[in-house]
Amino acid sequence: MRRVAFRMKLKAGFEAEYKKRHDEIWPELSRKLTEAGVSDYSIFLDPETLALFAVQKVSDGNTAHLLPEDPVVRKWWDHMADIMETNPDHSPVCMPLPEMFHLD
């Protein structure tokens, strides 16, 4: 099991909508993430910069790298594209974050 962290960016004025959509996350999307080996997934917002900081655990032998090809994931990206910075395919613009410190 390893931890993965990355940064995304929310568009101004959409903080409440982002929270609402994630509070109502589709069960089929949650299932896809779990099946791919993703767990303990959290997203934090820096309200000053609108940066979203995501942290998740991925299991050994995970298939998370295949998630971008999944129709449910792509539909979620389309659903979120109006409130986040995205790439042309509607995937969120993500910046991997290197781990600098960890304490168990």
N, C-alpha and C positions, 0 to 999 in steps of 0.2 A: 504494500500500500504506500502510495506517495501523495503528497499534497501538491496541488497545482493552483497558482494564483494568476489572475489577469485583470486588466483594467479596461473598462468600456466607458462610453460617454452618453449621458442623458441630455436630451434637448431641453432648453429652458422652459419652465412652466409645466412640465409633465411629471413632476415628482409623485403626486398623488395618483395619477393614472398608472404610472409604472408599478407602484406598490399594489394598486387594485388588481392589475392584470396578473401579478405574481401571487397575490393572495388567492386568485381564482385559477391557478395553473391547471392546465388540462391534465386529467389523470393519465391519458395516453402518453403525454410528454414525460411526466414523472416516471412512468413505467419504462419508457425508452432509455432514459438516463440511468435508471437503476440496472436495467438489463445490460447496459454498456459498461457497467462497473463504476459508475459515478455515485458517490455518497457524501454525506456530511457537507452539502453544498450550501454556501451562504453568499449573499451579495450585500455589500454595504455601500451607502451613498455618502459622499462628501458634499454637503449642501453648498459649500462655498464655490466649488469648481464643477459640480455636477458629475464628477468622476464616480463611476461605479467600480467597486473593488470586489472581485469574485474570488472565492477560495473553495476548493473542493478536494475531496480525496478520490483517487482512482486506484482501483484494485490492480494487482499484478495480472497481466494477461488481459487487461481491459480492451474494449473495442471503441473507446470514445472517439478515436480518430475517424471512425466510420459514420459518426452522427451527422456530419454535414450533408451526407447523401440521403439521409432518411426523410421521407415525405412529411412526417409529423414535425420534425425539427425545422424543415424549410417553411412549412406553414406557420410555425411559431415566429420565425424570423420575419415573414411577411406581416404577421399580426403586430409585431413590435417595431417595424421599420419607420413608422410615422413619429415615434417618440425618442428614437436613439440615433446616434451616428452609425451609419451602415455602409457597407461596401455595395457595389452595383448589384450583387446577387441577394441583397438584403441581409446578409450575415452581419452581425455586429462587428464594428471595428474593434479589434482586441489587441492589447499590448501585453505580452507575457511579462510577469513580474518575478524577478529572481528572489529566492528566499535569502534573507540576510541574517535572520535569527529565528530560533524556535526553542520553546521551553515546554516540555511535557509536564 
